[in-house]
Structure formats: C-alpha cells, structure tokens
Amino acid sequence: MPYGRVTASAAGQTAGRRGAVNQFADEAAEPGTVLRAERVDFQRAGRLLLEQVSFRVLAGEHWALLGPNGAGKSTLLRILASYDHPTRGEVGILGHRLGRVNVFTLRPLIGYVTPHHPLQTALTVREVVQTGATGTIELPPRRVATGAELRRVDELIGLLGLGPLAGSRWPLLSQGERARTLIARALMTEPPLLLLDEPAAGLDVAGREQLLASLDDLRERHPGLASVLVTHHLEELPASTSHALLLRGGRALAAGPIAEVLTTELASECFGYPVAIARHAGRWATVAGRAGR
C-alpha cells in the first residue's frame, strides 16, 4: 500500500485536513522541507530553555536530537509536534507556519510518540493501535471502525512485530511492547512525519533491539517518511539515522549529516565530558575517555 493511503474515509479526512491547512502555507519552506526551525527561542517561567535553534528536516531524513539531560530536546520536540509555540523565531511544519495554522488540523498529519501515554483502561494492543484513527486515548463510544481501518491495524501490528501480542492488554505489556504499540498507533493515518521522544527509555537490551529493528524496517519500507528521535544514549539510535542535532544548554552545537556531527570532539563538548565515539555495523556507542588514552 503506498504511504499516504489508509482507507477511503480516512484518506478523505486526511485530504480535508491538508486542504484546511494549505491556506496557511509556510512561504519560507523549500521544496521537500518537512520541518523548519529558524532562530527558535523558548522561554518558560522566566527561564530560556531554547535559544536561537535552527535546522531543517527534509522528506526521507531521520534525525536524532542528542544532548545531556536538560538540554532542551523534549521541549524542542513538543514545539515540532505543535504542542508548544516558540517565544521567538519561526517554525514550519509540513509546509505550514506554526502560529498561522489551526494546530488541530495539523496534528493528525504528525505521528507523535511520547512515553507519557495517559491510558486508563486495559485496552488490547489492537484497540490501542485502533485509537490512532481517531486521535483519542480511549476508543470512542459507539463508533464502529471501518473494515479498512481494521486492516490497517493488522498491517501495523505486523510491521512492528506485535502479532503474538495483538490481544494482550496494556497493563501487561513491557515497556518495549508499549513503545512499539504507540509507534503503530501513531502511524494509523500514515503521517509523513514521525516524532519520537525517547522511545527506548527504560528498555532492556532485547526490547531496545526489537524496537530499533522495527524502526529501521519502517524507514526502509517508507522512504518518504521523515522522523526525529530524541535520546541522550547513542546506543539507542537506529542504524538508519541520517542526521543529528546536538543540543547543549538550549543551544544548537552542531547540526547536519550524522557522520559529520557525531564525532568524538563534538560529542565530548555536547555532553560536557570526554567520551570516545565508536561505530560498528552501522550503530553508535560511547565510552568514557578519549580514544587512545
């Protein structure tokens, strides 16, 4: 199934949403630009959390937001997901200027995955994924899913390796299983943009590797998808990561192709500690102290 098609009804809803936001087009967006941040500041309670952050994400690129705790990574991701607005500067999302667009028509075009999913009932994996069609936490009462929506649920459950768990209930899932379930949920409307806030946090080695393999597979199957992943552990980066933005103290230290940005010198400066960067089989790792010591 080509990316961007779900069901006749869902496709119509998505087309309607895109039509609704097109009237607020971001004139500064270049062709192929999915995300654009220009000189972004964000202030809260008198504290400057982001300062003069600029970068662009193109279709098919997979960015990592890296930095120590408190660097502003999750704050920036919330702005990119349209849940916060910059204090100063400009943000363009999918060709539309934040602040000049109805975010409720924009958000269905963004797959936003956060570990803080406030689900209160014991829904099954299949039901949680199904809520992605409506953008709700719980299943809407009296709403009957279409056959095409249910087929899409099955497709995503298979894609994320959740088949044996389809009937398992949320309270019984491991952290890794929950993370993959929420990614499947976020993909229900086949958004062109996927934002992931520390999806591998708290996972053991097996759970982390299953999650990263699922992300690599997803990106290979959908080459037009753009994504941004927040982490402060290089071991949690999928091999398909193409670009990186290093944040420290709310400022961008470096941004660009990952091979140019994720160096021993820049990583040491970013994390405020001497580390050596190693890469093996397309994956990254850090060790304390500089190489050769």
N, C-alpha and C positions, 0 to 999 in steps of 0.2 A: 504494500500500500504506500503510495507516495506520501512523503511527510507534508502535513498541512491538510490532510483529508481525514475526517473521522467518520461522520455519518452525514446523511443528507440534512438532518435537522441541526446537528452540531455545526456542520460546515456553514449552514446558513446563518446560525447565530454568530459564528466567528467572523464571517464576511461582514455581517451587520456591525459588529463591534469595530472592525477595521475601517469600515466606511464612516463610522461615527467619529473616529479619532483622526481620520485623514484631513479633516478641515483644520486641524491644528498642527500641520506638518512642521517639522523642525527644519527651517531653511538652511541651517548651518551643517546639516548632515550630508556627508558624501555618500555616493552610491555604495551599497554593501555595508554601510555602518549600522550596527545593531545597537551599540551603546556609545555614548559620547559624554565625557565629563570634562568640563573646561573651567579651570581655576576654582574648584569647588571648595568652599568653606562651610563648616557646620558647627554651630555653637549651641550649647545647651547649658542652662543654669550658669551662664557667665563663663563657661569653660569652652575653649576652642578645641573640638575633637578632630576636625579635619581642616587642613589649611592648604589652599592652592593645589589641590589634587587634579591632575589632568591625565586622561588616557582615552583611547578608543578601542572598541572591540568590533571586529568585522565578522560577517557570517562565516561559519566554519572554524572560527578560532576558539580555543579553550584556554581561558586564563586562570591563573592561580593568584589569589590575594594572600600574600605572605607577610608575616611580621610577628613581633612578640605580643604578648597579652597587652591589651590597652592601646594598640597601635591605631585602631580605628577601622579594622577590617569589616566587622559585622555592621558597624554604623554606615560605612560606605555601601555595603550590600543592601541594606534597608532602603537607602536612597535610590539605588539602581532598581529596586523592586517597587518603587513608588510609594513606600510606606512612610518615608520622611522626605522633606524638601530641603535643598541646600539653603543655608543662610545667605550665601553669596555665590555667584558663579552660575553656570548653566549645565543642565543635564538633558541629554536627548536619549530617548528610549524608543527603539524600533521606528525611528524617523519622526518622533513627536516630542515636542519640548515640554519637559516637566514644569508644571505651573501654568501651562496653557492648554492642558488636555484634561478631560474627565478621567481620573485615575480608575474609576470603576469600570470604564470601558477598556482601559489599557491593561489592567491586571490579568484578565483572562488570557492575554497573549504572552504572559510571563509565567514560567514554571518556577515557583519559589519554594525551596525546601529548607525548613528550619527544624532543628531538633525539638523545639518547644511547640509540639502539636497538641492542643488542648482537648483531646478526645476524652469524653467522659463515659461513654458506653462501650460495651465489649463487642464492637463490630468485628466481622471477619476481615481477613486480608482482602478478599474480593469486594466487600462492601466499602472498605476504606478507599480502595482504588476507585470505586464507582463514584464516590463523593467528588472526585476531581471533575466530573462532568458538570456539576452544579456549583463548584467552588465553595462548598459548605463543609463544615466539620462533621456534621451528622447527616444521615440520609433524610432528605426532605419528606415529611409525612405525606402519604397518599400519592406521591409521584412514582410513576412506573417507568423504569428505564426502557429505552428502545432496544430492539434486538441488536442494532448496530453498536450501541453503547456497550452492551454486554460482550459483544465480540471484541471490541476494543479493550475491555477489561482483561479478557482472556489473553489477548495478544501481548499486553504489557506484563501481565503476570508471568507469561512465558519468557519474555525478553529479559526480565530482571531475575529469572531463576527462582520464582516463587511458586511454581506449580504445586509441589507437595504441600505447601502451606496455605493454599487458597482458602481453605475452610477454617484455618486456625484463627483464634480470637486475639485481638490486640493485647490484652494484659499478659498473654502467654508468650508473646514474641520476644526474641532477644533484641538488643539494640541494633545489631546489624540487619536483622529481618525487618525491623521497623523502618530503618533508613531506606532499604530497598523498596518497601511498600510505599513510602512517601514519595520517592522518586517516580514510581509508577503512577501514583495519583497525580503528580504534577504534570505528567505527560499526557493525560487524558484528552486534552484539547489540542494536542500536537503543537505546543508553542514553539516559536522559532528561537526562544531564549530560555535557558535553564540556569537558575541561580541556586547555589548550594552552600549553606552555612555550616561548616564543619561536619560534613556527613559521616565521617569516620570517627568522630569523637567517642571515646569510651568503648571502642570495639576491640576484641581480641584479634590475634593475627589472622585466624581463619575468617572471621567476619569482615575484617578490613580487606583482605584479598578478594573475597567474593564480591564485595561492593565495588572495588576498583576494577575488577574484571568486567562487571556489569556495565560500568560507565564507559570503559574502553569499547565494549561491544556496541553500546548505544551510539557512541560517536562514530564508529565505523559504518554502522547501518544508516545513519542520517548525517551525511557530510555537510549539509547546510546548517545544522544546529550550531548555535553559539552557546558557550557556557562560561560561568565564572564560579570558581570554587574557593571558599575561604578555609584556610588552615594555618597552623603555626608549626606543623610537623611535615617535613619534606617527604617522609616515608608514606604520607597519605595522599601523595599526588599520583593520579593515574599516568601511565606511560604516554597517553595521548595528549597530555598537557602541552600546549604550543607556546604560550606566552606567560609572563609573570609581571606582577606589580609588587614591589617591595615597599611596605609602609613602616615608618618609624615615627612615633610621636605625632601622628596625624598627617605627616607629610610624605609625599612620594619620593623615595630614594632613587628608584630606577624602575623603568617600565619598558617592555619590549619582548622580543623573542626570548624564550626561556634560556637558551644556551648562552645568550649574551648577558642576561640579568642574573641568573642563578650561579654566581661564581663564589669562590671562597672569600674573596675580598669584600664583595658587596654583601654577602650573607653575614659575614662577621660584623660588618658595620651595622647592618639592619638589626641584628639580634643583640648587639652590644656585647658580644662575647666571641673570642677566637674559635672558629669552627672550620673544619675542612669539609668541602663538598665532594661527594663521590657519586658516580653514576654507573649503574650496572644493569644490563638488559633493559635499558630504557627507563629505569627507575632511579630516584634520587635518595641519598642518605646523607646524614651529617654525623661527624664525630668531633669530639672536643679537641681543641688544639689544631694548629695549622699543620698541613701535610708536610712531612719531612722532619718534624720535631721529634 
